[in-house]
Amino acid sequence: MNSSNHPPMRFQDRDASILHTIQNYGGVLAKRHVHSIFWPRKSQRAMQKRLAKLKGSQYINWPSLNQRKQFPIPEPILWLDWKGAFLLANGANLKIQKPNTINENQLRLFERALHAKGLRWLREPHWNQLTHDLTTVDIRLKIEADIQEFSYLKLDHWINETVFRSNMDRVTFSYKDTKGRLRHNKRGVIPDGFLCIIDQKRQSKGQPPKANFLLEVDMATHSNPNFSIEKAAAGAAYIKSREFNKRFGSNSGRWLIITTSEIRMQHLMKHTHERITTKSNLFLFTTLSTFFSKNIFSESIWSVCGQDRKQKLLKE
């Protein structure tokens, strides 16, 4: 962890933007994400030289040799090192004390101090869900790119999964079991993201301009019944809950379920409709391949339980 062998670097505005972007997009990015955002018309080599300086000065980090041997890492990635987190804390005027020495105990205390002030520092990736987390970043970047084609649409804000995880809402919900009996349960709800779209066309007509969406990136790690209970039943109850209203100021919203294949999607829709029949229209389903091949705002790519015809994301 000692950076004494690295000469001091001249910190640039772009360096600060890179750190903010890593944090803003959930704490871990693929290097290709950084390249597309900050060096879109430059070589990988130009990016690598700058990132190496940031790593040498402990602003960012990436997998060690031992981590590459131990964990399944699908592609080159990076996250914030302690100096990156400290710089963000200073920028937000959080008044966090710098670690006295860089060792495990001091870094844990530093991490806790950041969390207590509302800055969730991801010290290293969640290795078992790394592919999922990088796919979520891909989805967000695609949404941000697609919306640029419409002058009257605006992505008002995006809330990351890390925010929900650090301040989790819990809801009580009901669902039908396999024999049609009504069951009750309680669990925390952690969306992969929350986004709010503002439609200025609707606003100009005096219609409600905001559309709220919760994101669930389904990588087929839950069984179909478990998804319909833990994600769908709980997710539907969440939208109608006091907790949702307190956080977002309304009880209006829908879930975007983006999954791995058409077959998986049909199974999820079937089980969701069986468990929460009257609320299953709160869920819009599509596949990853369809999502990344179409403009998600102009194309009818979203399937709803019990309906044959696919929908557009926003009402016209």
Residue pairs with C-beta under 8 A, 6 or more apart in sequence:
1 58
1 102
1 103
2 102
3 56
3 57
3 58
6 53
6 56
6 57
8 57
9 53
9 54
9 56
9 57
14 38
14 50
15 50
15 54
15 59
16 87
16 91
17 38
18 34
18 38
18 54
18 60
19 59
19 60
19 80
19 84
19 87
19 88
20 88
21 29
21 34
21 37
21 38
22 28
22 29
22 60
22 78
22 79
22 80
22 84
23 80
23 85
23 88
23 119
24 160
25 33
25 137
25 140
25 160
26 122
26 133
26 136
26 137
26 160
26 161
26 162
27 79
27 80
27 120
27 121
27 122
27 125
27 162
28 77
28 78
28 79
28 122
28 125
28 130
28 133
28 134
29 77
29 78
29 79
29 134
29 137
30 75
30 76
30 77
30 134
30 137
31 44
31 47
31 48
31 51
31 62
31 75
31 76
31 77
31 78
32 75
32 76
33 134
33 137
33 138
33 141
34 47
34 51
34 78
35 44
35 47
36 141
38 47
39 46
39 47
51 60
51 78
54 60
54 84
55 61
55 62
55 78
55 81
57 83
58 81
58 82
58 83
58 84
58 102
59 80
59 81
59 83
59 84
59 87
60 78
60 79
60 80
60 81
60 84
61 78
61 79
61 80
61 81
61 124
62 76
62 77
62 78
62 79
63 71
63 73
63 77
67 73
67 124
67 127
71 127
71 130
72 127
72 130
73 127
73 130
74 130
74 131
74 134
75 134
77 125
77 130
77 134
79 122
79 123
79 124
79 125
80 88
80 121
80 122
82 99
82 102
82 107
82 110
85 110
85 114
85 119
85 121
86 96
86 98
86 110
88 119
89 96
89 114
89 117
89 119
90 96
92 119
94 114
94 117
94 118
94 119
95 117
96 110
96 113
96 114
96 117
96 119
97 110
97 113
99 106
99 107
99 109
99 110
100 106
107 123
111 121
111 123
114 120
114 121
115 121
115 166
120 162
120 163
120 165
120 166
122 162
125 133
126 133
131 219
132 192
132 217
132 219
132 221
135 217
135 219
135 288
136 161
136 192
136 193
136 215
136 217
138 292
139 193
139 215
139 217
139 258
139 291
140 158
140 193
142 291
142 292
142 296
143 155
143 195
143 296
144 155
146 295
146 296
146 297
147 153
147 154
147 155
147 197
147 297
149 295
149 297
149 298
150 297
150 298
152 199
152 200
152 201
153 197
153 198
153 199
153 200
153 297
153 314
154 197
154 198
154 200
155 195
155 196
155 197
156 195
156 196
156 197
156 198
156 210
157 195
157 196
158 193
158 194
158 195
159 193
159 194
159 195
160 193
161 190
161 191
161 192
161 193
164 189
164 190
164 191
164 194
165 190
168 188
168 189
168 190
169 188
169 189
169 238
169 241
169 243
169 244
169 247
170 186
170 187
170 188
170 189
170 243
171 186
171 187
171 189
171 234
171 237
171 238
171 241
171 243
172 184
172 185
172 186
172 237
173 184
173 185
173 186
173 187
173 233
173 234
173 236
173 237
173 238
174 182
174 183
174 184
174 185
174 233
174 237
175 182
175 183
175 185
175 228
175 229
175 233
175 275
175 276
176 182
176 183
176 274
176 275
176 276
176 277
177 183
178 225
185 229
185 233
185 234
187 230
187 234
189 234
189 235
189 238
191 214
191 215
191 216
191 235
191 255
192 215
192 216
192 217
193 214
193 215
194 212
194 213
194 214
194 215
194 248
195 212
195 213
195 215
196 210
196 211
196 212
196 213
196 248
197 210
197 211
197 213
197 314
198 209
198 210
198 211
199 209
199 210
199 211
199 314
200 209
202 208
202 209
203 209
208 252
210 250
210 252
211 252
211 254
211 313
211 314
212 248
212 250
212 252
212 253
212 254
213 253
213 254
213 255
213 256
213 313
214 235
214 238
214 239
214 253
214 254
214 255
214 256
215 255
215 256
215 258
216 231
216 235
216 255
216 256
216 257
216 258
217 258
218 227
218 231
218 257
218 258
218 259
218 260
218 264
218 268
219 259
219 260
220 259
220 260
220 261
220 264
222 230
222 231
224 267
224 268
224 270
224 271
225 271
227 268
227 271
227 272
228 268
228 271
228 272
228 274
228 275
228 276
229 275
231 257
232 255
232 268
232 271
232 272
232 275
232 276
232 280
232 283
233 275
233 276
235 255
235 282
235 283
236 255
236 276
236 279
236 280
236 282
236 283
238 244
239 251
239 252
239 253
239 254
239 255
239 282
240 251
241 251
244 251
244 253
245 251
253 282
254 282
254 283
254 284
255 282
255 283
255 284
256 284
256 286
256 302
257 265
257 268
257 283
257 284
257 285
257 286
258 285
258 286
258 287
258 288
258 291
259 265
259 268
259 285
259 286
259 287
259 288
260 287
260 288
261 287
262 287
264 287
265 285
265 286
265 287
265 303
268 285
269 280
269 283
269 285
269 303
269 305
270 305
272 280
272 283
272 305
273 280
273 305
273 306
280 304
280 305
280 306
281 304
281 305
281 306
283 304
283 305
284 302
284 303
284 304
284 311
284 313
285 302
285 303
285 304
285 305
286 301
286 302
286 303
290 301
291 301
294 301
296 313
297 312
297 313
297 314
298 312
299 312
300 309
300 310
300 311
300 312
301 310
302 310
302 311
302 312
302 313
303 310
303 311
304 311
